[in-house]
């Protein structure tokens, strides 16, 4: 079943200026529910730009994005923000944890605007950190965490609102091979638990993982192959 779909999507930066650049050039793509899809390609291929469009973090210059046949493209920003908060969890190249806050507090942050019971939210954060094998670091300040620990905390933060779709942009870019394989093992577990995962990466550990259901190659803002 198609969960997320782009239809003839274009993304143009600096439109009408001498440095105008079309990062996404008429892409149509369907993302299946419960699958792990990877956008692959060299730097500058457009995969990160397409990922931000599919994750409702940016609007296309033209074309449309659908979530379960509901068009997201024309939604007012306040409604789009709510869709992002409840539907998507985001993991980026850098963990981007808030310095001075504990791992637990960082995980709780995205859910605070929802007004959930604070104690229940804390228990959920603790459970996610335990699931990702960093429960023993829950009270540690984020700047005391190793790179691998920080990435796991970032994954827990992305999952705290129980999103349907986990979006990750070059999630292994700053990890060594062992930690990259650990990340893909976590991704496989999340898929097995029913999550839909959408990743952008040029790392062979990601793109060649047996957990991947579909690899979509990109170059010059366009899809290569089927």
VOGU-3710 file (C-alpha; in Angstrom, 3 decimals, decimal comma):
1> xxxxxxxxxx> 0,000/0,000/0,000  1,327/3,431/-0,939  1,735/5,616/2,136  3,619/8,595/0,727  3,794/9,809/-2,865  5,477/12,526/-4,890  3,900/13,445/-8,227  5,972/15,391/-10,760  7,806/17,227/-8,018  10,322/19,992/-8,763
11> xxxxxxxxxx> 12,465/21,872/-6,259  14,248/24,982/-7,535  16,608/27,031/-5,391  17,267/30,741/-6,030  14,556/30,811/-8,673  14,916/33,682/-11,153  18,473/34,459/-10,064  21,738/33,809/-11,937  22,556/30,980/-9,524  19,189/29,238/-10,012
21> xxxxxxxxxx> 19,502/25,491/-9,433  16,923/22,746/-9,921  17,729/20,148/-7,241  14,701/17,942/-7,952  13,539/17,744/-11,554  10,077/16,270/-12,063  10,303/13,264/-9,740  7,384/10,905/-9,203  7,853/8,322/-6,461  5,631/6,131/-4,296
31> xxxxxxxxxx> 6,812/4,999/-0,861  5,228/1,794/0,390  3,927/1,457/3,939  6,050/-0,744/6,185  9,020/-0,747/3,810  12,569/0,546/4,104  13,292/2,746/1,090  16,713/4,272/0,427  17,416/7,238/-1,842  20,959/6,806/-3,100
41> xxxxxxxxxx> 23,282/8,822/-5,282  26,375/11,023/-5,200  26,585/14,363/-3,472  24,454/16,871/-5,376  22,164/14,207/-6,842  19,088/15,706/-5,180  18,406/12,936/-2,692  18,455/15,179/0,376  16,215/17,747/-1,324  13,742/15,030/-2,283
51> xxxxxxxxxx> 13,862/13,648/1,257  12,965/17,049/2,718  10,013/17,309/0,329  8,717/13,830/1,133  9,132/14,525/4,842  7,101/17,763/4,567  10,100/19,793/5,756  9,969/21,915/2,598  7,432/22,641/-0,123  8,066/21,791/-3,776
61> xxxxxxxxxx> 8,383/24,568/-6,314  5,812/22,633/-8,325  4,239/19,210/-8,163  2,387/17,606/-5,283  3,094/15,442/-2,243  0,457/13,080/-0,849  0,167/11,258/2,452  -2,422/8,492/2,123  -4,007/10,445/-0,743  -4,208/13,588/1,383
71> xxxxxxxxxx> -2,387/16,363/-0,402  0,195/18,015/1,837  1,495/20,549/-0,657  -1,193/23,172/-0,188  -1,794/22,769/3,558  -1,392/25,930/5,648  1,822/25,858/7,653  0,103/25,344/11,013  -1,559/22,158/9,728  1,622/20,980/8,020
81> xxxxxxxxxx> 3,508/21,423/11,294  0,975/19,177/13,012  1,315/16,546/10,280  5,101/16,609/10,663  4,888/16,288/14,429  2,484/13,355/14,415  3,540/11,477/11,277  7,286/11,904/10,818  10,356/11,361/12,946  13,614/12,857/11,691
91> xxxxxxxxxx> 17,225/11,716/12,073  19,937/13,894/10,547  23,648/13,584/9,787  24,469/15,321/13,066  22,529/14,257/16,184  21,811/17,947/16,962  21,173/17,228/20,637  20,675/20,209/22,941  23,848/20,726/24,942  23,414/20,832/28,686
101> xxxxxxxxxx> 20,275/18,693/28,640  20,360/15,014/29,515  19,789/12,282/26,958  16,352/11,709/28,497  15,420/15,395/28,267  16,531/15,527/24,639  14,314/12,581/23,783  11,321/14,206/25,469  11,654/17,574/23,704  9,626/16,923/20,501
111> xxxxxxxxxx> 6,654/15,647/22,501  6,435/18,549/24,959  4,177/20,683/22,672  1,597/17,872/22,694  0,841/18,460/26,364  1,220/14,814/27,372  1,514/13,721/30,979  5,116/14,518/31,914  5,684/11,365/33,955  4,277/9,157/31,199
121> xxxxxxxxxx> 6,433/10,947/28,643  9,497/10,373/30,799  8,707/6,674/31,007  8,363/6,499/27,235  11,711/8,242/26,782  13,339/5,800/29,210  11,809/2,823/27,387  13,085/4,043/24,016  16,585/4,604/25,382  16,546/1,096/26,857
131> xxxxxxxxxx> 15,343/-0,327/23,530  18,292/1,354/21,819  20,788/0,140/24,443  21,548/3,569/25,916  19,232/3,421/28,911  22,236/3,569/31,223  23,064/7,002/29,746  19,591/8,511/30,234  20,752/11,013/32,854  24,041/11,835/31,132
141> xxxxxxxxxx> 24,379/15,266/29,579  24,299/15,147/25,787  27,817/16,574/25,517  29,135/13,625/27,546  27,863/11,042/25,023  29,993/9,246/22,451  29,118/9,625/18,768  27,310/6,304/18,666  25,417/7,034/21,891  24,380/10,461/20,611
151> xxxxxxxxxx> 23,062/8,940/17,378  20,987/6,403/19,326  19,569/9,187/21,478  18,691/11,070/18,277  16,857/7,988/17,004  14,952/7,714/20,294  14,045/11,405/20,003  12,729/10,793/16,484  10,542/7,951/17,784  9,128/9,585/20,909
161> xxxxxxxxxx> 5,937/10,715/19,153  5,484/7,202/17,722  5,635/8,416/14,093  4,487/6,276/11,199  7,487/7,278/9,098  11,123/7,606/10,144  13,084/9,913/7,829  16,889/9,815/8,019  19,328/11,927/6,011  22,807/10,362/5,741
171> xxxxxxxxxx> 22,372/8,795/9,197  25,731/6,983/9,083  27,806/9,869/7,703  29,581/10,424/11,013  29,650/6,818/12,223  32,336/4,178/11,781  31,536/0,894/10,032  30,575/-0,959/13,202  28,192/1,779/14,336  26,777/2,075/10,811
181> xxxxxxxxxx> 25,910/-1,621/10,877  24,345/-1,161/14,298  22,218/1,642/12,888  20,980/-0,616/10,095  20,191/-3,347/12,620  18,071/-0,816/14,504  16,420/0,192/11,209  15,614/-3,470/10,490  14,053/-3,837/13,951  11,937/-0,720/13,422
191> xxxxxxxxxx> 10,737/-2,041/10,073  9,849/-5,354/11,693  7,820/-3,382/14,256  5,770/-1,861/11,422  7,498/1,460/10,853  8,015/2,914/7,379  11,583/4,110/6,858  12,857/6,554/4,250  16,619/7,095/4,164  18,981/9,115/1,988
201> xxxxxxxxxx> 22,515/7,752/1,835  25,487/7,009/-0,375  26,972/4,626/2,220  27,137/1,034/0,870  26,485/-0,274/4,391  23,078/1,380/4,105  22,297/0,972/0,420  23,381/-2,687/0,258  21,791/-3,751/3,534  19,483/-6,783/3,323
211> xxxxxxxxxx> 16,967/-4,766/5,343  16,401/-2,429/2,384  13,253/-3,172/0,388  13,843/-0,638/-2,361  16,810/1,430/-3,468  16,016/4,505/-5,568  19,063/5,873/-7,405  19,234/9,577/-8,177  21,466/11,741/-10,334  21,112/15,396/-11,343
221> xxxxxx> 17,762/15,670/-9,592  16,184/12,761/-11,447  15,513/9,116/-10,743  17,682/6,537/-12,469  15,954/3,344/-13,505  12,570/2,058/-12,284
//
